[in-house]
């Protein structure tokens, strides 16, 4: 989040099922439709779901890194 706050283009690589913290809930469910702490921690980031256990998934990450 800090790097995104400072202007970096941050791409978060998540597993295919997504970040488990994304679905975590607390007592604010009636006020916030999603996890406010997840939103705070991931502000300014783009995310992509990639299976890093598969060789094609690792190749995608390599191409992303080389493009940066």
C-alpha positions as CSV (number, residue, x, y, z in Angstrom):
1,X,0.0,0.0,0.0
2,X,2.8,2.4,0.8
3,X,4.4,1.9,-2.6
4,X,1.0,2.6,-4.3
5,X,0.6,5.7,-2.1
6,X,4.0,6.9,-3.4
7,X,2.9,6.4,-7.0
8,X,4.1,3.0,-7.9
9,X,2.1,0.8,-10.2
10,X,1.5,-2.2,-7.9
11,X,0.1,-5.5,-9.2
12,X,-0.8,-7.9,-6.4
13,X,-0.6,-11.6,-7.5
14,X,-3.2,-13.6,-5.7
15,X,-3.9,-17.4,-5.9
16,X,-6.8,-18.5,-8.1
17,X,-9.2,-18.5,-5.2
18,X,-8.3,-15.0,-4.3
19,X,-6.8,-13.5,-1.1
20,X,-8.4,-15.2,1.9
21,X,-8.4,-11.9,3.7
22,X,-10.7,-10.5,1.0
23,X,-13.6,-12.6,2.3
24,X,-12.9,-12.1,6.0
25,X,-15.7,-10.4,7.8
26,X,-16.1,-8.7,11.1
27,X,-18.8,-6.9,13.1
28,X,-19.0,-4.1,10.5
29,X,-20.8,-6.2,7.9
30,X,-24.0,-4.1,8.2
31,X,-22.0,-0.9,7.5
32,X,-19.4,-2.2,5.0
33,X,-20.3,-4.7,2.3
34,X,-16.6,-5.8,2.1
35,X,-13.7,-6.1,4.5
36,X,-12.6,-2.5,5.3
37,X,-9.1,-3.7,6.4
38,X,-8.6,-5.6,3.2
39,X,-9.5,-2.4,1.2
40,X,-7.2,-0.3,3.4
41,X,-4.3,-2.8,3.0
42,X,-4.8,-3.1,-0.8
43,X,-5.6,0.5,-1.7
44,X,-4.1,1.6,-5.0
45,X,-3.2,-1.9,-6.1
46,X,-4.3,-3.8,-9.1
47,X,-4.7,-7.6,-8.6
48,X,-4.5,-10.6,-10.8
49,X,-5.2,-14.2,-9.9
50,X,-2.5,-16.6,-11.1
51,X,-1.8,-20.3,-10.2
52,X,1.9,-20.2,-9.4
53,X,1.9,-24.0,-9.0
54,X,1.5,-24.2,-12.8
55,X,4.4,-23.5,-15.2
56,X,2.2,-21.2,-17.3
57,X,1.2,-19.2,-14.3
58,X,4.9,-18.6,-13.4
59,X,5.6,-17.6,-17.0
60,X,2.8,-15.0,-16.8
61,X,4.5,-13.5,-13.7
62,X,7.9,-13.5,-15.4
63,X,6.4,-11.5,-18.3
64,X,4.7,-9.0,-16.0
65,X,8.0,-8.4,-14.2
66,X,9.9,-8.0,-17.4
67,X,7.3,-5.5,-18.7
68,X,7.8,-3.3,-15.6
